[in-house]
Amino acid sequence: MQFGVFTVGDMTPDPTTGTTPSYADKVAAEVAIAKQAEQVGLDVFAVGEHHNPPFAISSPTTLLAHIAAQTERLVLSTSTTLITTNDPVRLAEEYALLQHLSGGRVDLMMGRGNTGPVYPWFGQDIRNGVALAVENYALLRRLWREDVVDWQGRFRTPLQGFTSVPRPLDDIPPFVWHGSIRTPEIAEQAAYYGDGFFHNHIFWNIEHTARMVGLYRRRFEHYGHGRADQAIVGLGGQVFIRPNSQDAVAEFRPYFDVAPVYGHGPSLEEFTRETPLTVGSPQQVIERTLTFADAVGDYQRQLFLIDHAGLPLDTVLEQMEILGTQVVPVLRREFEARRPAHVPSDPPTHASLLQAGDEHANAHVGPRSRSAEARP
């Protein structure tokens, strides 16, 4: 099972000091967090994409390429690539290039984001959000899997005899997750293609998450990709950890109470009860995280949000040290002990797809599959 951290790159003021990081500080912090993730034994670093304050990261591929040059084994991912407002041609080119720069250590999570104004900023209409996600991804898949593409759709100019460059590393496209919190059509899309489904899971109760994952699993099996329990699932979650729970709650409360995504609503106690947010000791984080699989089944990737709400970089790095040395090793053992032999322990990687060969990597799409992908 893969464990890692994800970040949205927010520049929230620290409520205990009043200090707001600069863009330079925040970008440097993201690099430090990624390097720390590898050092403490985590598997994945994922970064979001935003085009508005108070967020710093508008170009995930630029940041991840820089991190790739300073790491050796870390899987570099996104926590969300905006499939709705990015041009599929640019996505095909940029992530294929990142594949080459990182030696294949890249996958990405497609999503629609949660910032409505981004649509007109990039010449789109939010009312077309799902249709854009479906059409743009269908084109992206073809650009990665066909050397020459003729294409015509609803939302961009046609392509005639177009070749996306560079071609994917070893002719194997990056593995794709489809991220959604509440949209069944996105779970359906992930299942249709046999891709991964990632439920962010940070603001919703476990019952909602289980329903979304259950839909994806059933449809994954319906489309013939394997048994429902073999579908590739990832979950998010937030933690704040100290050796004892009282210290964790006391330290995190000021950040929770004023953070834009948390504050001025439910209390910390209510939020931790109703969502996956876990503020407490390493053992409490372990016990709470293990319950996720009871609800959604055995899954392949767990990402924790720990860089948020104005927490200073030193505190975030301390959190990662605890996560990597005291929490994740136990979770690895416990999750794998319960996993049936026929259920994948990890999501596909470039190395595993290369070893499996073209049939499983789906490096080139035949005529039958091409016609199927034309009906989103």
Steps between C-alpha positions, in 0.01 A plus 500: 500500500621848419507771766576863445404861549309745289490875508281772355776761536292749699662811646279527808628733774630332815240605762749469784749746349307689234769408246401427140760322285611664178465319168872428512468358852208280404661359187819423692293338776334265251841385379615444859186300579547277195864431588400423859234259373766294330738520794245365750396211275177624347413400144312792345503878490200661328432866433184681397444752223349842567498825307392742770610633840560379766659209313854492366520209256351564157734268308533157666728364227754777556516434872504122461779513242710699746426248774577209267853633460550491878343162582562141395199281567208726598188467283401849382130560458232767499208565720334639240584561137216707356372292210219748438697820438836372378548422133535120463780556248706689756426242768617221267823682426582623850440176688679291239800731535478468878503123455832522318651742751398287798580159353134404505435602862178683420126450499224758518154557635244654268235721654276799450629698797291698745551856372211605279657818353784298344266401216454847343865582570586223253214562260260233624155480658461329838166361385698278262725368777416131477478503120841668483649240733364217285597640160841637597607177664387290204724714279791488745493121500516490122785751488705275726407174329488584129797634308281701260162637609208631296238636735200728513296587807286764662739710706819556300615534141535175300830316465619361168802272480623623839782332693554593863867526598683366678337160477441338842804335655530142368166560323326465837274791601501616862251323722195718560279544803165676475437710808153592618328572826137498395457441125382150399581569133870522585491167686330358190770645276777344709323163490437516125870531421623276780691791652541577869240683708615735775254630755645805672304401813598805706168680542245220484390222730614146437152389393508740204851391405395134514207566266721670242768233514234227490356647180843507339572140602173369360545678171868393477381140511213574261747622235705182528818631661496249784310429817355790693744450786791521254416855391775756569392733781673787677387706799599828657489603863643759739699444815674698770715286728675547830614236753181553700158608381460792740809673363390433141156654556635802688760576231275447200186674627613859421571395141171316463290778646601766245599300192284596197409138433420412862435802717175670591305177464494175696727475802823304480338220697198490267718505190726220619195292586324549166797500257835319471690786671697334780673711763673290759773251577670270247290209626178694452598584142582135434171375643291758315671444165455123522125552521498649150547158344213364707274746316640507144684167472870438456656787311834594346594860586461711813600867486501727803448876493731651760619821331202731542318748725808719550715239675868608493745294297693377806179358645408334170841334478463378859161356409652316206773353716238357738290380208789328326661338804215425742178481299555377145714194586219369719235581240698316231513185708137513608354578159704231326416240763131535423527530121385193298757361261298587189467871591781727373717639775623797297364709215667458160834672457712556193724212603210258558331596172827459311550158653143397417545586133294689247183298550467612858666838459254580220776695330326495162126494453360274229208588271238343725617693805524820300136478400404427860686807625313716252180454701568683828 
